[in-house]
Amino acid sequence: MDSSSSRTAQIECRWGKYVWPELLGDEGTVAEATIKRENSTVNVEIVVERTIVPADF
């Protein structure tokens, strides 16, 4: 198993993948489509850069 496979295994849970560090810096709509395709149970919300959000967001 290569390092990318083991990293992916570490970020999956019973319901599928739940973090996407590889999308950091990507366009929001592209990232949203990727996340929805890879785990349809995740609720995706795009937050505009520099927007203040609650700590528990």
mmCIF file of the N, C-alpha and C atoms, coordinates in Angstrom:
data_MODEL
# 
_entry.id   MODEL 
# 
loop_
_atom_site.group_PDB 
_atom_site.id 
_atom_site.type_symbol 
_atom_site.label_atom_id 
_atom_site.label_alt_id 
_atom_site.label_comp_id 
_atom_site.label_asym_id 
_atom_site.label_entity_id 
_atom_site.label_seq_id 
_atom_site.pdbx_PDB_ins_code 
_atom_site.Cartn_x 
_atom_site.Cartn_y 
_atom_site.Cartn_z 
_atom_site.occupancy 
_atom_site.B_iso_or_equiv 
_atom_site.pdbx_formal_charge 
_atom_site.auth_seq_id 
_atom_site.auth_comp_id 
_atom_site.auth_asym_id 
_atom_site.auth_atom_id 
_atom_site.pdbx_PDB_model_num 
ATOM 1   N N  . MET A 1 1  ? 0.853   -1.184 0.000  1.00 0.00 ? 1  MET A N  1 
ATOM 2   C CA . MET A 1 1  ? 0.000   0.000  0.000  1.00 0.00 ? 1  MET A CA 1 
ATOM 3   C C  . MET A 1 1  ? 0.887   1.230  0.000  1.00 0.00 ? 1  MET A C  1 
ATOM 4   N N  . ASP A 1 2  ? 0.667   2.157  -0.933 1.00 0.00 ? 2  ASP A N  1 
ATOM 5   C CA . ASP A 1 2  ? 1.472   3.383  -0.970 1.00 0.00 ? 2  ASP A CA 1 
ATOM 6   C C  . ASP A 1 2  ? 0.942   4.390  0.046  1.00 0.00 ? 2  ASP A C  1 
ATOM 7   N N  . SER A 1 3  ? 1.676   5.484  0.226  1.00 0.00 ? 3  SER A N  1 
ATOM 8   C CA . SER A 1 3  ? 1.299   6.454  1.262  1.00 0.00 ? 3  SER A CA 1 
ATOM 9   C C  . SER A 1 3  ? -0.040  7.119  0.990  1.00 0.00 ? 3  SER A C  1 
ATOM 10  N N  . SER A 1 4  ? -0.390  7.341  -0.290 1.00 0.00 ? 4  SER A N  1 
ATOM 11  C CA . SER A 1 4  ? -1.682  7.966  -0.574 1.00 0.00 ? 4  SER A CA 1 
ATOM 12  C C  . SER A 1 4  ? -2.834  7.038  -0.228 1.00 0.00 ? 4  SER A C  1 
ATOM 13  N N  . SER A 1 5  ? -2.663  5.736  -0.423 1.00 0.00 ? 5  SER A N  1 
ATOM 14  C CA . SER A 1 5  ? -3.707  4.774  -0.064 1.00 0.00 ? 5  SER A CA 1 
ATOM 15  C C  . SER A 1 5  ? -3.901  4.728  1.435  1.00 0.00 ? 5  SER A C  1 
ATOM 16  N N  . SER A 1 6  ? -2.817  4.731  2.193  1.00 0.00 ? 6  SER A N  1 
ATOM 17  C CA . SER A 1 6  ? -2.956  4.682  3.646  1.00 0.00 ? 6  SER A CA 1 
ATOM 18  C C  . SER A 1 6  ? -3.560  5.981  4.165  1.00 0.00 ? 6  SER A C  1 
ATOM 19  N N  . ARG A 1 7  ? -3.223  7.120  3.539  1.00 0.00 ? 7  ARG A N  1 
ATOM 20  C CA . ARG A 1 7  ? -3.798  8.398  3.948  1.00 0.00 ? 7  ARG A CA 1 
ATOM 21  C C  . ARG A 1 7  ? -5.299  8.399  3.690  1.00 0.00 ? 7  ARG A C  1 
ATOM 22  N N  . THR A 1 8  ? -5.719  7.882  2.544  1.00 0.00 ? 8  THR A N  1 
ATOM 23  C CA . THR A 1 8  ? -7.137  7.805  2.222  1.00 0.00 ? 8  THR A CA 1 
ATOM 24  C C  . THR A 1 8  ? -7.860  6.913  3.216  1.00 0.00 ? 8  THR A C  1 
ATOM 25  N N  . ALA A 1 9  ? -7.262  5.810  3.572  1.00 0.00 ? 9  ALA A N  1 
ATOM 26  C CA . ALA A 1 9  ? -7.879  4.884  4.528  1.00 0.00 ? 9  ALA A CA 1 
ATOM 27  C C  . ALA A 1 9  ? -8.098  5.572  5.871  1.00 0.00 ? 9  ALA A C  1 
ATOM 28  N N  . GLN A 1 10 ? -7.217  6.489  6.231  1.00 0.00 ? 10 GLN A N  1 
ATOM 29  C CA . GLN A 1 10 ? -7.321  7.180  7.506  1.00 0.00 ? 10 GLN A CA 1 
ATOM 30  C C  . GLN A 1 10 ? -8.433  8.224  7.518  1.00 0.00 ? 10 GLN A C  1 
ATOM 31  N N  . ILE A 1 11 ? -8.912  8.652  6.361  1.00 0.00 ? 11 ILE A N  1 
ATOM 32  C CA . ILE A 1 11 ? -9.925  9.699  6.333  1.00 0.00 ? 11 ILE A CA 1 
ATOM 33  C C  . ILE A 1 11 ? -11.287 9.171  5.868  1.00 0.00 ? 11 ILE A C  1 
ATOM 34  N N  . GLU A 1 12 ? -11.467 7.883  5.976  1.00 0.00 ? 12 GLU A N  1 
ATOM 35  C CA . GLU A 1 12 ? -12.757 7.289  5.656  1.00 0.00 ? 12 GLU A CA 1 
ATOM 36  C C  . GLU A 1 12 ? -13.363 6.710  6.923  1.00 0.00 ? 12 GLU A C  1 
ATOM 37  N N  . CYS A 1 13 ? -14.669 6.732  6.979  1.00 0.00 ? 13 CYS A N  1 
ATOM 38  C CA . CYS A 1 13 ? -15.365 6.143  8.102  1.00 0.00 ? 13 CYS A CA 1 
ATOM 39  C C  . CYS A 1 13 ? -16.427 5.191  7.567  1.00 0.00 ? 13 CYS A C  1 
ATOM 40  N N  . ARG A 1 14 ? -17.273 4.740  8.406  1.00 0.00 ? 14 ARG A N  1 
ATOM 41  C CA . ARG A 1 14 ? -18.314 3.784  8.032  1.00 0.00 ? 14 ARG A CA 1 
ATOM 42  C C  . ARG A 1 14 ? -19.202 4.301  6.895  1.00 0.00 ? 14 ARG A C  1 
ATOM 43  N N  . TRP A 1 15 ? -19.399 5.598  6.824  1.00 0.00 ? 15 TRP A N  1 
ATOM 44  C CA . TRP A 1 15 ? -20.287 6.187  5.815  1.00 0.00 ? 15 TRP A CA 1 
ATOM 45  C C  . TRP A 1 15 ? -19.526 6.707  4.605  1.00 0.00 ? 15 TRP A C  1 
ATOM 46  N N  . GLY A 1 16 ? -18.221 6.495  4.553  1.00 0.00 ? 16 GLY A N  1 
ATOM 47  C CA . GLY A 1 16 ? -17.423 6.949  3.424  1.00 0.00 ? 16 GLY A CA 1 
ATOM 48  C C  . GLY A 1 16 ? -16.444 8.039  3.820  1.00 0.00 ? 16 GLY A C  1 
ATOM 49  N N  . LYS A 1 17 ? -15.847 8.602  2.840  1.00 0.00 ? 17 LYS A N  1 
ATOM 50  C CA . LYS A 1 17 ? -14.841 9.644  3.048  1.00 0.00 ? 17 LYS A CA 1 
ATOM 51  C C  . LYS A 1 17 ? -15.487 10.865 3.687  1.00 0.00 ? 17 LYS A C  1 
ATOM 52  N N  . TYR A 1 18 ? -14.761 11.518 4.624  1.00 0.00 ? 18 TYR A N  1 
ATOM 53  C CA . TYR A 1 18 ? -15.348 12.671 5.298  1.00 0.00 ? 18 TYR A CA 1 
ATOM 54  C C  . TYR A 1 18 ? -14.443 13.901 5.361  1.00 0.00 ? 18 TYR A C  1 
ATOM 55  N N  . VAL A 1 19 ? -13.244 13.841 4.834  1.00 0.00 ? 19 VAL A N  1 
ATOM 56  C CA . VAL A 1 19 ? -12.380 15.018 4.705  1.00 0.00 ? 19 VAL A CA 1 
ATOM 57  C C  . VAL A 1 19 ? -11.693 14.983 3.346  1.00 0.00 ? 19 VAL A C  1 
ATOM 58  N N  . TRP A 1 20 ? -11.443 16.146 2.786  1.00 0.00 ? 20 TRP A N  1 
ATOM 59  C CA . TRP A 1 20 ? -10.862 16.267 1.449  1.00 0.00 ? 20 TRP A CA 1 
ATOM 60  C C  . TRP A 1 20 ? -9.739  17.295 1.457  1.00 0.00 ? 20 TRP A C  1 
ATOM 61  N N  . PRO A 1 21 ? -8.621  17.007 2.097  1.00 0.00 ? 21 PRO A N  1 
ATOM 62  C CA . PRO A 1 21 ? -7.525  17.981 2.139  1.00 0.00 ? 21 PRO A CA 1 
ATOM 63  C C  . PRO A 1 21 ? -6.958  18.286 0.751  1.00 0.00 ? 21 PRO A C  1 
ATOM 64  N N  . GLU A 1 22 ? -7.116  17.374 -0.175 1.00 0.00 ? 22 GLU A N  1 
ATOM 65  C CA . GLU A 1 22 ? -6.603  17.582 -1.533 1.00 0.00 ? 22 GLU A CA 1 
ATOM 66  C C  . GLU A 1 22 ? -7.377  18.664 -2.294 1.00 0.00 ? 22 GLU A C  1 
ATOM 67  N N  . LEU A 1 23 ? -8.533  19.063 -1.775 1.00 0.00 ? 23 LEU A N  1 
ATOM 68  C CA . LEU A 1 23 ? -9.341  20.088 -2.437 1.00 0.00 ? 23 LEU A CA 1 
ATOM 69  C C  . LEU A 1 23 ? -9.048  21.498 -1.933 1.00 0.00 ? 23 LEU A C  1 
ATOM 70  N N  . LEU A 1 24 ? -8.215  21.610 -0.920 1.00 0.00 ? 24 LEU A N  1 
ATOM 71  C CA . LEU A 1 24 ? -7.869  22.916 -0.368 1.00 0.00 ? 24 LEU A CA 1 
ATOM 72  C C  . LEU A 1 24 ? -7.310  23.811 -1.465 1.00 0.00 ? 24 LEU A C  1 
ATOM 73  N N  . GLY A 1 25 ? -7.907  24.964 -1.631 1.00 0.00 ? 25 GLY A N  1 
ATOM 74  C CA . GLY A 1 25 ? -7.473  25.905 -2.654 1.00 0.00 ? 25 GLY A CA 1 
ATOM 75  C C  . GLY A 1 25 ? -8.214  25.771 -3.974 1.00 0.00 ? 25 GLY A C  1 
ATOM 76  N N  . ASP A 1 26 ? -8.990  24.701 -4.141 1.00 0.00 ? 26 ASP A N  1 
ATOM 77  C CA . ASP A 1 26 ? -9.764  24.530 -5.369 1.00 0.00 ? 26 ASP A CA 1 
ATOM 78  C C  . ASP A 1 26 ? -10.973 25.462 -5.376 1.00 0.00 ? 26 ASP A C  1 
ATOM 79  N N  . GLU A 1 27 ? -11.515 25.682 -6.546 1.00 0.00 ? 27 GLU A N  1 
ATOM 80  C CA . GLU A 1 27 ? -12.736 26.469 -6.697 1.00 0.00 ? 27 GLU A CA 1 
ATOM 81  C C  . GLU A 1 27 ? -13.856 25.788 -5.901 1.00 0.00 ? 27 GLU A C  1 
ATOM 82  N N  . GLY A 1 28 ? -14.666 26.563 -5.191 1.00 0.00 ? 28 GLY A N  1 
ATOM 83  C CA . GLY A 1 28 ? -15.704 26.019 -4.320 1.00 0.00 ? 28 GLY A CA 1 
ATOM 84  C C  . GLY A 1 28 ? -16.673 25.090 -5.010 1.00 0.00 ? 28 GLY A C  1 
ATOM 85  N N  . THR A 1 29 ? -17.134 25.466 -6.191 1.00 0.00 ? 29 THR A N  1 
ATOM 86  C CA . THR A 1 29 ? -18.119 24.633 -6.893 1.00 0.00 ? 29 THR A CA 1 
ATOM 87  C C  . THR A 1 29 ? -17.519 23.321 -7.362 1.00 0.00 ? 29 THR A C  1 
ATOM 88  N N  . VAL A 1 30 ? -16.233 23.340 -7.714 1.00 0.00 ? 30 VAL A N  1 
ATOM 89  C CA . VAL A 1 30 ? -15.540 22.104 -8.124 1.00 0.00 ? 30 VAL A CA 1 
ATOM 90  C C  . VAL A 1 30 ? -15.386 21.184 -6.914 1.00 0.00 ? 30 VAL A C  1 
ATOM 91  N N  . ALA A 1 31 ? -14.967 21.762 -5.797 1.00 0.00 ? 31 ALA A N  1 
ATOM 92  C CA . ALA A 1 31 ? -14.820 20.988 -4.566 1.00 0.00 ? 31 ALA A CA 1 
ATOM 93  C C  . ALA A 1 31 ? -16.164 20.410 -4.120 1.00 0.00 ? 31 ALA A C  1 
ATOM 94  N N  . GLU A 1 32 ? -17.209 21.212 -4.209 1.00 0.00 ? 32 GLU A N  1 
ATOM 95  C CA . GLU A 1 32 ? -18.547 20.759 -3.828 1.00 0.00 ? 32 GLU A CA 1 
ATOM 96  C C  . GLU A 1 32 ? -18.966 19.551 -4.666 1.00 0.00 ? 32 GLU A C  1 
ATOM 97  N N  . ALA A 1 33 ? -18.775 19.612 -5.963 1.00 0.00 ? 33 ALA A N  1 
ATOM 98  C CA . ALA A 1 33 ? -19.152 18.507 -6.847 1.00 0.00 ? 33 ALA A CA 1 
ATOM 99  C C  . ALA A 1 33 ? -18.361 17.245 -6.525 1.00 0.00 ? 33 ALA A C  1 
ATOM 100 N N  . THR A 1 34 ? -17.080 17.398 -6.243 1.00 0.00 ? 34 THR A N  1 
ATOM 101 C CA . THR A 1 34 ? -16.236 16.252 -5.898 1.00 0.00 ? 34 THR A CA 1 
ATOM 102 C C  . THR A 1 34 ? -16.711 15.603 -4.602 1.00 0.00 ? 34 THR A C  1 
ATOM 103 N N  . ILE A 1 35 ? -16.966 16.420 -3.606 1.00 0.00 ? 35 ILE A N  1 
ATOM 104 C CA . ILE A 1 35 ? -17.417 15.903 -2.306 1.00 0.00 ? 35 ILE A CA 1 
ATOM 105 C C  . ILE A 1 35 ? -18.749 15.186 -2.444 1.00 0.00 ? 35 ILE A C  1 
ATOM 106 N N  . LYS A 1 36 ? -19.697 15.784 -3.137 1.00 0.00 ? 36 LYS A N  1 
ATOM 107 C CA . LYS A 1 36 ? -21.013 15.149 -3.317 1.00 0.00 ? 36 LYS A CA 1 
ATOM 108 C C  . LYS A 1 36 ? -20.895 13.832 -4.073 1.00 0.00 ? 36 LYS A C  1 
ATOM 109 N N  . ARG A 1 37 ? -19.978 13.779 -5.043 1.00 0.00 ? 37 ARG A N  1 
ATOM 110 C CA . ARG A 1 37 ? -19.781 12.552 -5.823 1.00 0.00 ? 37 ARG A CA 1 
ATOM 111 C C  . ARG A 1 37 ? -19.153 11.454 -4.956 1.00 0.00 ? 37 ARG A C  1 
ATOM 112 N N  . GLU A 1 38 ? -18.220 11.822 -4.083 1.00 0.00 ? 38 GLU A N  1 
ATOM 113 C CA . GLU A 1 38 ? -17.497 10.840 -3.289 1.00 0.00 ? 38 GLU A CA 1 
ATOM 114 C C  . GLU A 1 38 ? -18.227 10.418 -2.015 1.00 0.00 ? 38 GLU A C  1 
ATOM 115 N N  . ASN A 1 39 ? -19.151 11.254 -1.521 1.00 0.00 ? 39 ASN A N  1 
ATOM 116 C CA . ASN A 1 39 ? -19.932 10.886 -0.336 1.00 0.00 ? 39 ASN A CA 1 
ATOM 117 C C  . ASN A 1 39 ? -21.222 11.701 -0.325 1.00 0.00 ? 39 ASN A C  1 
ATOM 118 N N  . SER A 1 40 ? -22.274 11.108 -0.815 1.00 0.00 ? 40 SER A N  1 
ATOM 119 C CA . SER A 1 40 ? -23.556 11.813 -0.940 1.00 0.00 ? 40 SER A CA 1 
ATOM 120 C C  . SER A 1 40 ? -24.231 12.084 0.401  1.00 0.00 ? 40 SER A C  1 
ATOM 121 N N  . THR A 1 41 ? -23.718 11.523 1.490  1.00 0.00 ? 41 THR A N  1 
ATOM 122 C CA . THR A 1 41 ? -24.321 11.764 2.806  1.00 0.00 ? 41 THR A CA 1 
ATOM 123 C C  . THR A 1 41 ? -23.817 13.044 3.450  1.00 0.00 ? 41 THR A C  1 
ATOM 124 N N  . VAL A 1 42 ? -22.809 13.679 2.854  1.00 0.00 ? 42 VAL A N  1 
ATOM 125 C CA . VAL A 1 42 ? -22.220 14.897 3.406  1.00 0.00 ? 42 VAL A CA 1 
ATOM 126 C C  . VAL A 1 42 ? -23.025 16.118 2.952  1.00 0.00 ? 42 VAL A C  1 
ATOM 127 N N  . ASN A 1 43 ? -23.308 17.032 3.881  1.00 0.00 ? 43 ASN A N  1 
ATOM 128 C CA . ASN A 1 43 ? -23.970 18.285 3.561  1.00 0.00 ? 43 ASN A CA 1 
ATOM 129 C C  . ASN A 1 43 ? -22.890 19.318 3.254  1.00 0.00 ? 43 ASN A C  1 
ATOM 130 N N  . VAL A 1 44 ? -22.796 19.746 2.009  1.00 0.00 ? 44 VAL A N  1 
ATOM 131 C CA . VAL A 1 44 ? -21.748 20.665 1.567  1.00 0.00 ? 44 VAL A CA 1 
ATOM 132 C C  . VAL A 1 44 ? -22.269 22.095 1.584  1.00 0.00 ? 44 VAL A C  1 
ATOM 133 N N  . GLU A 1 45 ? -21.501 22.992 2.194  1.00 0.00 ? 45 GLU A N  1 
ATOM 134 C CA . GLU A 1 45 ? -21.826 24.412 2.180  1.00 0.00 ? 45 GLU A CA 1 
ATOM 135 C C  . GLU A 1 45 ? -20.577 25.178 1.782  1.00 0.00 ? 45 GLU A C  1 
ATOM 136 N N  . ILE A 1 46 ? -20.694 26.029 0.793  1.00 0.00 ? 46 ILE A N  1 
ATOM 137 C CA . ILE A 1 46 ? -19.567 26.851 0.355  1.00 0.00 ? 46 ILE A CA 1 
ATOM 138 C C  . ILE A 1 46 ? -19.565 28.126 1.181  1.00 0.00 ? 46 ILE A C  1 
ATOM 139 N N  . VAL A 1 47 ? -18.422 28.423 1.788  1.00 0.00 ? 47 VAL A N  1 
ATOM 140 C CA . VAL A 1 47 ? -18.256 29.633 2.584  1.00 0.00 ? 47 VAL A CA 1 
ATOM 141 C C  . VAL A 1 47 ? -17.294 30.541 1.831  1.00 0.00 ? 47 VAL A C  1 
ATOM 142 N N  . VAL A 1 48 ? -17.722 31.750 1.585  1.00 0.00 ? 48 VAL A N  1 
ATOM 143 C CA . VAL A 1 48 ? -16.897 32.718 0.873  1.00 0.00 ? 48 VAL A CA 1 
ATOM 144 C C  . VAL A 1 48 ? -15.648 33.032 1.694  1.00 0.00 ? 48 VAL A C  1 
ATOM 145 N N  . GLU A 1 49 ? -14.511 33.105 1.015  1.00 0.00 ? 49 GLU A N  1 
ATOM 146 C CA . GLU A 1 49 ? -13.245 33.392 1.672  1.00 0.00 ? 49 GLU A CA 1 
ATOM 147 C C  . GLU A 1 49 ? -13.347 34.640 2.539  1.00 0.00 ? 49 GLU A C  1 
ATOM 148 N N  . ARG A 1 50 ? -12.750 34.562 3.716  1.00 0.00 ? 50 ARG A N  1 
ATOM 149 C CA . ARG A 1 50 ? -12.702 35.639 4.731  1.00 0.00 ? 50 ARG A CA 1 
ATOM 150 C C  . ARG A 1 50 ? -14.037 35.890 5.429  1.00 0.00 ? 50 ARG A C  1 
ATOM 151 N N  . THR A 1 51 ? -15.000 34.997 5.233  1.00 0.00 ? 51 THR A N  1 
ATOM 152 C CA . THR A 1 51 ? -16.264 35.106 5.943  1.00 0.00 ? 51 THR A CA 1 
ATOM 153 C C  . THR A 1 51 ? -16.094 34.605 7.367  1.00 0.00 ? 51 THR A C  1 
ATOM 154 N N  . ILE A 1 52 ? -16.641 35.333 8.307  1.00 0.00 ? 52 ILE A N  1 
ATOM 155 C CA . ILE A 1 52 ? -16.571 34.918 9.715  1.00 0.00 ? 52 ILE A CA 1 
ATOM 156 C C  . ILE A 1 52 ? -17.670 33.890 9.965  1.00 0.00 ? 52 ILE A C  1 
ATOM 157 N N  . VAL A 1 53 ? -17.278 32.746 10.513 1.00 0.00 ? 53 VAL A N  1 
ATOM 158 C CA . VAL A 1 53 ? -18.238 31.693 10.834 1.00 0.00 ? 53 VAL A CA 1 
ATOM 159 C C  . VAL A 1 53 ? -18.027 31.277 12.300 1.00 0.00 ? 53 VAL A C  1 
ATOM 160 N N  . PRO A 1 54 ? -19.073 30.726 12.931 1.00 0.00 ? 54 PRO A N  1 
ATOM 161 C CA . PRO A 1 54 ? -18.926 30.267 14.308 1.00 0.00 ? 54 PRO A CA 1 
ATOM 162 C C  . PRO A 1 54 ? -17.870 29.168 14.408 1.00 0.00 ? 54 PRO A C  1 
ATOM 163 N N  . ALA A 1 55 ? -17.252 29.063 15.554 1.00 0.00 ? 55 ALA A N  1 
ATOM 164 C CA . ALA A 1 55 ? -16.189 28.065 15.770 1.00 0.00 ? 55 ALA A CA 1 
ATOM 165 C C  . ALA A 1 55 ? -16.693 26.634 15.570 1.00 0.00 ? 55 ALA A C  1 
ATOM 166 N N  . ASP A 1 56 ? -17.980 26.404 15.815 1.00 0.00 ? 56 ASP A N  1 
ATOM 167 C CA . ASP A 1 56 ? -18.513 25.039 15.696 1.00 0.00 ? 56 ASP A CA 1 
ATOM 168 C C  . ASP A 1 56 ? -19.148 24.791 14.338 1.00 0.00 ? 56 ASP A C  1 
ATOM 169 N N  . PHE A 1 57 ? -18.843 25.593 13.331 1.00 0.00 ? 57 PHE A N  1 
ATOM 170 C CA . PHE A 1 57 ? -19.398 25.458 12.005 1.00 0.00 ? 57 PHE A CA 1 
ATOM 171 C C  . PHE A 1 57 ? -18.931 24.189 11.360 1.00 0.00 ? 57 PHE A C  1 
# 
